[in-house]
Amino acid sequence: MSEQKISIAYDHPDAGQTCCSTAQAWARTPQEPAADEKAELISRIKRLLKEQDAVLVAHYYVHPDLQDLAEATGGIVSDSLDMANFGHQHPAKTIVVAGVRFMGETAKILNPEKRVLMPDLEAECSLDLGCPVDEFAAFCDGHPDRTVVVYANTSAAVKARADWMVTSSIALPVVRHLMEQGRKILWAPDRHLGSYVQEQTGADMLLWQGSCIVHDEYKAKELIEMKAAHPGALVLVHPESPRAVVKLADVVGSTTQLISAAQKSVAQEFIVATDNGILHKMRTLCPDKVFLEAPTAGAGANCTSCSHCPWMAMNGLRNLAEVLENGRNEVHVDPAIGLRAKQPIEKMLEFARQIKLPTRGIGNA
């Protein structure tokens, strides 16, 4: 089956600068298998998972077929840290990560003794790509008085340079904790999430200027128009979105928090400003409710993503079956880097326990 390559523009800040330059990356767009092939692939993957003593962990943003398959075979559908923690607690010797590369690295960091596979090792993340470790290290070295806090959507090497790692739902309490200690913060890589945290806490934060190509495309003007057309709908927004979009939200939160809000709310209609892969889980859990994608069209929109990450879309049934059969696409993290990267992750997990925030589903992308 032929795959089309698409070019993707993303923010690539120069170290020490406050404005962004633009870099180019690419993603493959796999073709959907026909119904008979899909059934055969699902059957083969189930058999291979058993034979390989493997567990499938999938992100909320990957194809619904992979989400359903993960849960049907004893795996999990969740955010990246929860995926890694689940793999750590599961007795399987192999973790198969359906997501993007930093998620596979996080799983390996927390499970160095296990084999970690991915359907495609070239499934990237614009936040990760836009924060190369050499430039980031130079940025940190230029501000030695600041505590370095990085988002989960970063490479193992960037995490190894950090004092803390956070996910979107624990970012606020961590930053408030650091404020109480009189700390100034260097934040990376997402400028929108960083700005949201800064605005909510009043912390002294120096922001790396990266962004997510999906969330960066949501448009406030068009969202206002959609709200007017659906006056009873609640607006659910991930804080990686631009400030003007976040200001229109009824609920701001991580993937897990947005799903929970939809379940608990008496509203029957929702406008969702995060990757549309999450709609499958929302519709499965709330079949009587209506979920609409927040608009990405409008003046200045590139619509590269159109509300779905092209790298998440690189995960499919075909390459999942192939990686289980041939054992390729194993994730490797330099042991020394992995040990250093594990420290800010464990610091966050310990803090989550102290404040009694559940470590399952504490959310990132």
C-alpha positions in Angstrom: 0.0 0.0 0.0 1.4 3.4 -1.0 1.6 6.1 1.7 1.5 9.8 0.9 4.0 12.1 2.6 2.8 15.5 3.8 5.0 18.4 4.8 4.3 20.1 8.1 5.4 23.5 9.3 6.1 23.9 13.1 7.6 26.4 15.4 11.3 26.1 16.0 12.5 28.8 18.3 16.1 30.0 18.3 17.6 29.6 21.7 17.3 32.8 23.7 14.9 34.4 21.3 11.3 35.4 22.0 10.0 35.0 18.5 9.6 31.8 16.4 11.2 30.7 13.2 9.5 27.9 11.2 10.9 24.5 10.3 9.5 21.7 8.2 8.9 18.1 9.1 6.8 15.4 7.4 4.3 12.7 8.2 3.0 9.6 6.3 -0.7 9.2 5.8 -1.5 5.5 5.7 -4.5 4.2 3.8 -7.4 2.6 5.6 -7.6 -1.2 5.3 -10.8 -2.6 3.8 -13.2 -4.3 6.1 -12.0 -7.9 5.4 -8.3 -6.9 5.8 -9.2 -5.0 9.0 -10.8 -8.1 10.5 -7.8 -10.2 9.6 -5.3 -7.7 11.0 -7.2 -7.4 14.3 -7.2 -11.2 14.7 -3.5 -11.4 13.9 -2.6 -8.6 16.3 -4.5 -10.3 19.1 -2.6 -13.5 18.5 0.7 -11.8 18.3 0.2 -9.8 21.5 -0.3 -13.1 23.3 2.7 -14.8 21.6 5.0 -11.9 22.3 3.9 -11.4 25.9 3.0 -7.9 24.9 0.5 -5.3 26.0 -0.8 -2.5 23.8 -1.1 1.0 25.2 -2.8 3.6 23.1 -3.2 7.4 23.3 -6.6 9.0 23.1 -5.6 10.6 19.8 -4.8 7.5 17.7 -7.3 5.8 15.4 -10.4 4.3 17.1 -9.5 0.8 15.9 -6.3 1.0 18.0 -8.1 2.4 21.0 -10.7 -0.4 20.9 -8.0 -3.0 20.3 -5.9 -1.9 23.3 -8.9 -2.2 25.6 -10.1 -5.5 24.1 -6.7 -7.1 24.7 -6.1 -5.9 28.3 -4.2 -2.7 27.5 -5.2 0.9 28.1 -6.3 4.0 26.3 -5.1 7.1 28.1 -2.5 10.0 28.2 1.2 9.4 27.8 2.3 9.2 31.4 -0.6 6.9 32.3 0.3 4.7 29.3 3.9 4.4 30.7 2.8 3.7 34.2 0.3 1.1 33.1 3.1 -0.7 31.2 5.2 -0.5 34.3 2.5 -2.2 36.4 1.5 -4.7 33.8 3.4 -8.1 33.9 4.0 -8.1 30.1 7.6 -8.1 29.0 6.9 -5.9 25.9 5.0 -2.6 25.8 3.7 -1.5 22.4 3.0 2.2 22.4 0.5 3.6 19.9 1.3 7.3 19.9 4.2 9.5 19.1 7.9 9.1 19.8 8.2 11.0 23.1 5.5 8.6 24.5 7.6 5.6 23.6 10.6 7.2 25.2 8.7 8.0 28.4 7.6 4.3 28.5 11.2 3.2 28.1 12.4 5.7 30.8 10.0 4.2 33.3 10.5 0.6 32.1 14.1 0.3 31.2 14.0 -3.5 31.7 11.2 -4.0 29.2 11.1 -4.0 25.4 9.2 -1.0 24.1 7.9 -1.1 20.5 6.1 1.5 18.4 4.2 1.1 15.1 6.3 3.9 13.6 9.4 5.5 15.3 9.1 8.5 13.0 5.8 9.6 14.5 6.9 13.0 15.9 5.4 15.8 17.9 5.8 19.5 17.0 6.5 20.4 20.7 9.3 17.8 20.8 10.7 18.8 17.4 10.6 22.5 18.3 12.7 22.0 21.5 16.0 20.4 20.4 18.2 19.6 23.4 21.3 21.5 22.3 19.4 24.8 21.9 17.3 24.1 25.0 20.4 23.4 27.1 22.0 26.7 25.9 18.7 28.5 26.9 18.8 26.9 30.4 22.5 27.7 30.8 21.7 31.3 30.0 19.3 31.4 33.0 21.0 29.4 35.8 18.8 31.1 38.5 15.6 29.5 37.2 14.1 26.1 38.0 13.6 24.2 34.7 10.1 22.8 34.3 9.3 20.9 31.1 6.1 19.5 29.7 5.8 15.8 29.0 5.8 16.4 25.3 9.6 16.6 25.1 12.5 14.2 24.3 14.3 12.1 26.9 17.3 14.3 26.5 15.3 17.5 27.3 13.7 15.8 30.3 17.2 14.9 31.5 18.0 18.6 31.5 15.0 19.5 33.6 14.4 19.9 37.4 10.7 19.0 37.0 8.5 17.3 34.4 4.8 18.2 34.4 1.6 17.1 32.6 -1.2 19.6 31.9 -3.3 18.8 34.9 -0.5 18.9 37.5 1.3 22.0 36.0 -0.7 24.5 38.1 -0.1 22.9 41.5 3.6 22.3 40.7 4.1 25.9 39.7 2.3 27.1 42.7 4.5 24.9 44.9 7.6 26.4 43.3 6.3 29.9 43.8 5.8 29.2 47.5 9.5 28.4 47.6 10.4 31.7 45.9 11.5 30.0 42.6 11.6 31.6 39.2 10.8 29.2 36.4 12.1 28.4 33.0 9.2 26.7 31.1 9.3 24.6 28.0 8.2 23.9 25.4 4.5 25.0 24.9 4.0 28.8 25.0 0.2 28.6 25.2 0.2 26.2 28.2 3.0 28.2 29.8 1.0 31.4 29.4 -2.1 29.8 30.8 -0.1 28.6 33.9 1.6 32.0 34.3 -1.7 33.8 34.1 -3.4 31.5 36.6 -0.6 31.5 39.1 1.2 34.9 38.7 4.5 33.0 38.6 7.7 34.5 37.2 8.0 32.3 34.1 10.4 32.5 31.2 8.7 30.7 28.3 10.2 28.7 25.4 8.2 29.6 22.3 6.9 26.2 21.0 3.4 25.2 20.1 1.3 22.2 19.1 0.3 22.3 15.5 -3.1 21.0 16.3 -4.1 23.2 19.2 -2.4 26.3 17.7 -4.9 26.3 14.8 -8.1 26.8 16.9 -9.7 30.1 16.1 -11.6 32.3 18.6 -13.7 34.2 16.1 -15.0 31.0 14.5 -15.5 29.5 18.0 -17.7 32.4 19.0 -19.8 31.8 15.9 -20.1 28.1 16.6 -21.1 28.9 20.2 -23.9 31.2 18.9 -25.1 28.3 16.6 -25.1 25.9 19.5 -26.1 28.0 22.5 -26.5 25.0 24.9 -23.1 23.5 24.2 -20.3 23.6 26.7 -16.8 24.4 25.3 -14.0 22.0 26.4 -10.5 23.3 25.7 -7.1 21.9 26.2 -4.7 24.6 27.5 -2.2 24.1 24.6 -4.7 26.2 22.7 -4.2 30.0 22.1 -5.2 32.3 24.9 -8.2 33.8 23.1 -9.7 30.2 22.7 -9.0 29.3 26.3 -10.9 32.4 27.4 -14.0 31.1 25.7 -13.9 27.7 27.5 -16.3 26.4 30.1 -13.8 23.8 31.1 -10.0 24.0 30.6 -8.1 20.7 31.2 -6.0 17.8 30.1 -7.4 15.0 27.9 -8.5 13.0 30.9 -10.1 16.0 32.6 -12.0 16.9 29.5 -13.4 13.4 29.2 -14.4 13.5 32.9 -16.1 16.8 32.5 -18.2 15.5 29.6 -19.2 12.5 31.6 -20.2 14.5 34.7 -21.9 17.4 32.9 -25.7 17.5 32.5 -25.1 19.3 29.1 -26.0 17.3 26.0 -23.8 19.1 23.5 -20.0 19.9 23.6 -17.6 21.8 21.5 -14.2 20.2 21.9 -10.9 22.0 21.3 -8.4 19.2 21.3 -7.3 16.6 18.9 -10.4 14.9 17.4 -9.1 11.5 18.2 -10.5 12.1 21.7 -14.1 12.2 20.4 -14.1 8.4 20.0 -13.7 7.9 23.8 -16.1 10.7 24.6 -18.8 9.2 22.3 -18.2 5.7 23.6 -18.6 6.9 27.2 -21.5 9.3 26.5 -23.4 7.8 23.6 -26.4 10.1 24.3 -24.4 13.3 24.0 -23.2 15.3 20.9 -19.5 16.2 20.5 -18.5 18.8 17.9 -14.9 19.7 16.8 -13.8 23.2 17.6 -13.1 25.2 14.4 -9.6 25.5 12.9 -10.7 27.4 9.8 -10.3 31.2 9.6 -8.0 34.0 8.8 -4.4 32.9 9.2 -5.2 29.2 9.5 -2.8 26.8 7.9 -5.1 23.9 8.7 -2.2 21.4 8.5 -3.7 19.5 11.3 -7.5 20.2 10.9 -7.9 19.1 14.5 -6.0 15.9 14.1 -2.3 15.3 14.6 -0.7 13.9 11.4 1.9 12.0 13.4 -0.7 10.3 15.6 -2.4 9.3 12.3 0.8 7.3 11.4 -0.3 4.6 13.8 -2.4 1.9 12.1 -3.3 -1.7 12.2 -0.9 -2.6 9.4 2.3 -1.2 11.0 1.2 -2.5 14.4 1.0 -6.0 13.1 4.3 -5.6 11.3 6.2 -4.5 14.4 4.9 -7.4 16.4 5.9 -9.8 13.7 9.4 -8.4 13.0 10.3 -6.8 16.3 11.6 -3.7 14.6 10.9 -0.1 15.8 12.2 -0.8 19.3 12.6 2.3 21.4 16.0 2.9 22.8 17.0 5.5 25.4 20.6 6.0 26.4 20.8 4.5 30.0 22.6 7.6 31.4 20.0 9.9 29.9 17.2 7.7 31.0 18.3 7.8 34.6 18.5 11.6 34.6 15.2 11.9 32.8 13.5 9.6 35.3 14.3 12.0 38.2 12.0 14.9 37.2 9.3 12.4 36.3 9.5 10.7 39.7 9.6 14.1 41.4 6.3 14.9 39.8 4.8 11.6 40.7 5.9 11.9 44.3 4.4 15.4 44.5 1.1 14.1 43.0 1.0 11.5 45.8 1.7 14.2 48.4 -1.2 16.4 47.2 -3.4 13.3 46.7 -3.7 13.8 43.0 -4.3 10.4 41.3 -1.3 9.4 39.2 -3.5 7.6 36.8 -4.9 10.0 34.3 -3.1 13.1 35.5 -3.0 14.0 31.9 -0.8 15.5 29.2 -1.6 15.8 25.6 
